[in-house]
Amino acid sequence: MGQPVRLTVNGRGHEVRGDPDAPLLDVLRGELGLAGPRYGCGAGLCGACFVLVDGQPRSSCDLPAAAAAGRDVVTVEGLAGDGPHPVQQAFVDEQAAQCGYCASGMVISAVALLRSRPAPTEDQVREALDGNLCRCGAHGRIVRAVLRAAGHAT
């Protein structure tokens, strides 16, 4: 066991006393009780565990907890304010999540895209979501949801 790791997750400070080399995903789910980021491939290739780190989508399964110290980490749970985030609401409106396993990572990627590019084209949405796998085949609805959140209601 090393020194405690101080994390800021969803705007709240946390001190984690476990292994600083443990994946951030394990800390988020196991120690902080956040179920949004999901374990998928374990290699940072599927997007199920995506969180925002300093505003950028990042796989949390291959990021050591210590590497997130001093950075702003936001999970899908941290996006909502008084109500669902517009991307979350658009996913509901478009029925974009079939099984829902990929949904939190897709939402995280979409939020990052819309923050940097508020009016993306369909091709730009597809490119931004390229690192997120969905085995249910809901990509069409997911793209529509992101475009709806951007103001391109379908």
C-alpha positions as CSV (number, residue, x, y, z in Angstrom):
1,M,0.0,0.0,0.0
2,G,1.3,3.4,-0.9
3,Q,0.3,6.9,0.0
4,P,-3.4,7.8,-0.1
5,V,-4.6,9.0,-3.4
6,R,-6.8,12.1,-3.4
7,L,-9.4,12.1,-6.2
8,T,-12.0,14.6,-7.3
9,V,-14.9,12.6,-8.7
10,N,-18.2,14.3,-9.7
11,G,-17.1,17.5,-7.9
12,R,-16.4,15.8,-4.5
13,G,-13.1,15.0,-3.0
14,H,-12.2,11.5,-1.9
15,E,-9.2,9.9,-0.3
16,V,-8.5,6.4,-1.5
17,R,-6.2,4.3,0.7
18,G,-5.9,1.2,-1.5
19,D,-3.3,0.4,-4.1
20,P,-2.5,3.6,-6.1
21,D,-1.8,1.4,-9.2
22,A,-5.3,-0.1,-9.0
23,P,-7.4,0.8,-12.1
24,L,-9.5,3.9,-11.6
25,L,-12.5,1.8,-12.6
26,D,-12.0,-0.5,-9.6
27,V,-11.9,2.5,-7.3
28,L,-14.9,4.2,-8.8
29,R,-17.1,1.0,-8.6
30,G,-15.6,-0.7,-5.6
31,E,-14.7,2.1,-3.2
32,L,-16.9,4.9,-4.3
33,G,-20.0,2.8,-5.3
34,L,-20.4,4.3,-8.7
35,A,-22.0,1.8,-11.0
36,G,-22.1,4.0,-14.2
37,P,-18.6,3.1,-15.6
38,R,-18.8,-0.6,-16.5
39,Y,-16.1,-3.3,-16.8
40,G,-15.9,-4.3,-20.5
41,C,-12.7,-5.4,-22.1
42,G,-10.2,-4.4,-19.4
43,A,-7.9,-3.0,-22.1
44,G,-9.4,0.4,-22.8
45,L,-10.8,-0.7,-26.2
46,C,-14.5,-0.9,-25.8
47,G,-15.6,2.4,-24.1
48,A,-17.8,0.8,-21.4
49,C,-15.7,2.3,-18.6
50,F,-15.3,5.8,-20.1
51,V,-15.3,8.7,-17.7
52,L,-14.4,12.3,-18.3
53,V,-10.9,13.2,-17.1
54,D,-10.3,16.9,-17.3
55,G,-13.2,17.0,-19.8
56,Q,-11.9,14.3,-22.1
57,P,-13.3,10.8,-22.4
58,R,-10.8,8.3,-21.0
59,S,-11.0,4.6,-20.3
60,S,-10.9,4.1,-16.5
61,C,-10.0,0.4,-16.7
62,D,-6.5,1.0,-17.8
63,L,-5.9,4.3,-15.9
64,P,-4.2,3.9,-12.5
65,A,-6.1,5.7,-9.8
66,A,-2.9,7.6,-8.9
67,A,-2.8,9.0,-12.5
68,A,-6.2,10.6,-11.8
69,A,-5.1,12.4,-8.7
70,G,-5.3,16.2,-9.1
71,R,-7.6,15.8,-12.1
72,D,-11.3,16.3,-12.5
73,V,-13.1,13.0,-13.0
74,V,-16.7,12.9,-14.0
75,T,-18.8,9.7,-14.3
76,V,-22.1,9.4,-16.0
77,E,-23.7,9.9,-12.5
78,G,-22.0,13.3,-12.2
79,L,-23.5,14.7,-15.4
80,A,-27.0,15.3,-14.2
81,G,-27.9,18.5,-12.4
82,D,-31.5,19.1,-11.3
83,G,-32.6,16.6,-14.0
84,P,-31.0,14.4,-16.6
85,H,-28.2,15.9,-18.7
86,P,-29.5,16.8,-22.2
87,V,-27.6,13.8,-23.7
88,Q,-29.0,11.5,-21.1
89,Q,-32.5,12.8,-21.8
90,A,-31.9,12.4,-25.6
91,F,-30.9,8.7,-25.0
92,V,-34.2,8.2,-23.2
93,D,-36.2,10.0,-25.9
94,E,-34.6,8.1,-28.7
95,Q,-34.7,4.8,-26.8
96,A,-31.0,4.6,-27.6
97,A,-30.0,2.0,-25.1
98,Q,-31.1,-1.5,-25.8
99,C,-29.3,-3.5,-23.1
100,G,-27.7,-0.4,-21.7
101,Y,-24.3,-1.8,-21.1
102,C,-22.5,0.6,-23.4
103,A,-24.8,3.5,-22.7
104,S,-22.8,5.3,-19.9
105,G,-19.6,5.2,-22.0
106,M,-21.6,6.4,-25.1
107,V,-23.1,9.3,-23.1
108,I,-19.6,10.3,-21.8
109,S,-18.2,10.4,-25.3
110,A,-21.2,12.3,-26.6
111,V,-21.0,14.9,-23.8
112,A,-17.3,15.4,-24.6
113,L,-18.1,15.8,-28.3
114,L,-20.9,18.3,-27.8
115,R,-18.7,20.4,-25.4
116,S,-16.1,20.8,-28.1
117,R,-18.4,20.8,-31.1
118,P,-21.9,21.9,-30.2
119,A,-23.4,21.3,-33.7
120,P,-21.7,18.2,-35.1
121,T,-22.6,16.4,-38.3
122,E,-23.7,12.8,-38.3
123,D,-20.3,11.8,-39.5
124,Q,-18.6,13.7,-36.7
125,V,-20.9,12.0,-34.2
126,R,-20.1,8.6,-35.6
127,E,-16.3,9.4,-35.5
128,A,-16.6,10.5,-31.8
129,L,-18.4,7.3,-30.9
130,D,-15.9,5.1,-32.7
131,G,-14.2,4.0,-29.5
132,N,-17.4,2.8,-28.0
133,L,-18.7,-0.7,-28.8
134,C,-22.3,-1.6,-28.9
135,R,-23.2,-5.3,-29.5
136,C,-26.9,-4.7,-29.6
137,G,-26.8,-2.7,-32.8
138,A,-28.3,0.4,-31.4
139,H,-25.8,2.7,-33.1
140,G,-28.4,4.3,-35.3
141,R,-30.5,5.3,-32.3
142,I,-27.5,6.4,-30.4
143,V,-26.4,8.7,-33.2
144,R,-29.9,10.1,-33.4
145,A,-29.8,10.8,-29.7
146,V,-26.6,12.7,-29.9
147,L,-27.9,14.7,-32.8
148,R,-31.1,15.4,-30.8
149,A,-29.0,16.6,-27.8
150,A,-27.2,18.9,-30.2
151,G,-30.5,20.4,-31.3
152,H,-31.0,18.4,-34.4
153,A,-34.2,16.7,-33.3
154,T,-35.3,13.9,-35.5
